[in-house]
Amino acid sequence: MKTSFEKITPSMAITYLTLNTDNRPMREGWVKQLSEMIKNGEWQPTHQGIAFSVNGKLLDGQHRLSAIAKSGIPVNMLVIRDLPNDAFKTIDCGLKRTAADLTKLSSSSAEACRAAAAFTYHTGRFSADVLLKIYDCGFGALHEEIIAVAGKKIKFFSSASMRVAAVIMMMNGHDKQYIKNIYANLVHQNYDKLPTIAQQFAKQVNLGKLPFDKVDLLARGMKVFNPEYSDTGRLMITDLDVTSATSLCRETIKNAIRSSGV
């Protein structure tokens, strides 16, 4: 087995990908995310690179190579050659690191930052640096306040989508205490203490009338936590509401990152 760090150019990546004959199906979303990391200067050489068998087959690294080709930018990477042909069977079989492992954030904060990143960047895979930027732009501190009022977990009410909705509304100047009170009373099921729209939300949850859709839940949360809707007797979500919710999340997070300079 031979190892070395090499600069892999986009043209080299394309050539190496022709040796990719037995790998798992390509996940285009992951390729896109890796490509964006390269373009944004977030790529760091690690022990994970590309690997070839003694017969020259590509055993590991198809997503990384595809990302280099997509980005058009050369990347320094560990290259391992002359592995046994059957080494492919044991590659990537270990336990995957979670977002909390990578960022050192609490599991609830890492989960919320991942949800906020998904709503902001429309993909499901992110570097630790992206998640930490979201946490450090002001999102994390407000999320900690939400967790502090009700650390208990309960389906839908304490979901990452609802916590993101609460924080985004707080970041946009809505009454923090009002939002925290609603969140705490939802989680602790103190329905009689909720404003009308939050009671409607609780009813929808308890009757099993909510779709299992994170974006829909974000949009509902933003209405539930908005004082302007407090006396609304029906909680309905349209496609426009969903679009508006994701747009507000995206603009709020990106503006906060720019303003904080993280």
Residue, then its C-alpha position, 0 to 999 in steps of 0.5 A: m500500500k502506498t500513500s501520498f498527498e497529491k493535488i487533484t485537478p478537475s481533469m485528473a478527477i474526471t480521469y479517475l472517475t472512469l476507474n469507478t466501476d463497483n461503487r455505490p450509486m452517486r448522491e448528487g446532493w452530497v456532491k453539490q455540497l462538497s463542491e460548494m465547500i471547495k468553492n467557499g474555501e472550506w475544504q480541508p485535507t484529512h485522512q479521507g481521500i481517494a483509494f485505488s486497488v492493486n488493479g487500478k480500480l477506484l475503491d473510495g472517493q467518487h463523491r470527492l472526485s465528482a465534487i472537484a470536477k464540478s467545482g473546477i478547482p484543484v484540491n490537495m487530497l490523500v491518495i492511497r494506492d495498491l489496496p487489496n481488491d476486496a478492501f472495498k467491502t470494509i470501506d465506510c462501514g464504521l459509525k458515522r460522525t453526527a453533527a454534534d460530534l463534528t461541531k461539539l455542540s449539544s445534540s439539540s443545538a446541532e440538530a437545530c443548526r442542521a435544520a436551519a441550514a437545510f432551510t437556508y441552503h436547500t440541501g441536507r449535508f453540511s460542513a461543521d464550519v457551516l453549522l458553527k457559523i449558523y450557531d455563532c451568528g446569534f441563532g445559537a444563543l437564542h436557541e439555548e434560551i428556547i431549550a432553557v424554558a422547556g428541555k423536554k422533548i415531545k413529538f412535533f411541539s419540540s421538533a427542530s422545525m418548531r425550534v427554528a421557527a421560534v428562533i427565526m421569529m425572535m431574530n426578526g424582533h418579535d417578542k421573545q417572552y411571548i414566543k418562549n411562553i408559547y413554546a414552553n406551554l406547547v411542550h408541557q401541554n398547558y393548552d389552556k395557557l396558549p393563544t387561540i392559534a397555538q391551541q389550534f396547532a395543538k389540536q391539529v397535532n393531537l388529532g393527527k392532522l399534520p403532514f410529516d413535512k418539516v417545511d410545512l411545520l416551519a411555516r406553521g411554527m412561524k404563524v404560531f409564534n407570530p403575535e399578529y396571528s394570536d387570535t386567529g381561529r384557523l391555522m391553514i398553510t398554503d404554498l405561499d406560506v411555505t415559500s415565505a417561511t423558507s425565504l424568511c429563514r434563508e434571509t435571516i440566517k444569511n444576513a445574520i452571518r454577514s452582519s456578525g462576520v463569523 
